[in-house]
Amino acid sequence: MIEEAEALERAAEWRTHKAAANPDEAATRHAAAVLERLAAEVRALDGSAVAREYGAICNWLGESGEIADFMDMVSDRRAEIGLDWVPAGGEAYIRSLTELAKRTFGAD
């Protein structure tokens, strides 16, 4: 979970810098705030059942050689946060990634 929280924080930081360069970017500022909130919530999930399930699927994808493709899809999904999609919270976000892996790679 820590790695995903850090990725969310990096995305929030990038959006914050982008918004600072253009003060009219209200959507970008909103996306940065959503990403920051999700990062904190995802970090708090470390060790939880949802985190263990996501970790197990990532391990399986790593062993099957599919993890790089999955991480690309996660990066694309992360880029939508706050703009095209706002997860209800950190747990909902991680569950969405778990479901994405299951649907895409048959990881049940």
C-alpha positions in Angstrom: 0.0 0.0 0.0 2.9 2.3 0.7 4.0 2.2 -2.9 0.5 3.1 -4.2 0.1 5.9 -1.6 3.5 7.3 -2.8 2.4 7.1 -6.4 -0.8 9.0 -5.5 1.3 11.6 -3.6 3.5 12.1 -6.7 0.5 12.5 -8.9 -1.0 15.1 -6.5 2.3 17.0 -6.4 2.4 17.1 -10.2 -1.2 18.3 -10.4 -0.4 21.0 -7.7 2.6 22.3 -9.8 0.4 22.3 -12.9 -2.3 24.2 -11.2 0.2 26.7 -9.8 1.5 27.4 -13.3 -2.1 28.2 -14.4 -4.3 29.7 -11.7 -7.4 29.1 -13.8 -7.0 25.3 -13.5 -9.7 24.7 -10.9 -10.2 21.1 -12.1 -6.5 20.5 -11.6 -6.5 21.9 -8.1 -9.5 19.7 -7.3 -7.7 16.6 -8.7 -4.7 17.4 -6.6 -6.8 17.6 -3.5 -8.6 14.3 -4.3 -5.2 12.6 -4.9 -3.8 13.9 -1.6 -6.9 12.6 0.3 -6.7 9.2 -1.4 -3.0 8.9 -0.7 -3.6 9.4 3.0 -6.5 6.9 3.0 -4.6 4.3 1.0 -1.6 4.7 3.4 -3.9 4.0 6.3 -5.0 0.7 4.7 -1.6 -0.9 5.0 -2.0 -4.3 6.5 -5.8 -4.4 6.1 -7.7 -7.2 4.3 -8.2 -5.1 1.2 -4.5 -4.3 1.1 -3.6 -8.0 1.5 -5.9 -9.0 -1.3 -4.4 -6.3 -3.6 -0.9 -7.3 -2.6 -1.7 -11.0 -3.4 -3.0 -10.1 -6.8 0.0 -8.0 -7.5 2.3 -10.8 -6.5 0.4 -13.2 -8.7 0.7 -10.8 -11.6 4.4 -10.4 -10.9 4.9 -14.2 -11.0 2.9 -14.5 -14.3 4.8 -11.7 -15.9 1.7 -9.4 -16.3 2.6 -6.8 -13.6 4.1 -4.3 -16.0 1.0 -4.2 -18.1 -1.1 -3.9 -15.0 1.0 -1.1 -13.5 0.5 0.8 -16.8 -3.3 0.4 -16.4 -3.1 1.6 -12.8 -1.1 4.6 -13.9 -3.8 5.4 -16.5 -6.5 5.0 -13.9 -4.6 7.2 -11.5 -4.4 10.0 -14.1 -8.2 10.0 -14.3 -8.6 10.7 -10.6 -10.3 14.0 -9.8 -10.9 14.8 -13.5 -12.9 11.9 -14.9 -13.4 9.8 -11.8 -13.5 10.4 -8.1 -13.3 7.2 -6.0 -15.4 7.3 -2.8 -12.3 6.7 -0.7 -9.0 4.9 -0.5 -10.6 1.5 0.1 -12.9 2.0 -2.9 -9.9 3.0 -5.0 -7.9 -0.1 -4.1 -10.9 -2.3 -4.6 -11.3 -0.8 -8.1 -7.7 -1.8 -8.8 -8.3 -5.3 -7.5 -11.4 -5.7 -9.7 -9.4 -4.3 -12.7 -6.8 -7.0 -12.3 -9.4 -9.7 -11.9 -11.4 -8.6 -15.0 -8.3 -8.0 -17.1 -6.1 -10.9 -16.1 -8.5 -13.4 -14.6 -6.9 -13.1 -11.2 -9.5 -14.7 -9.0 
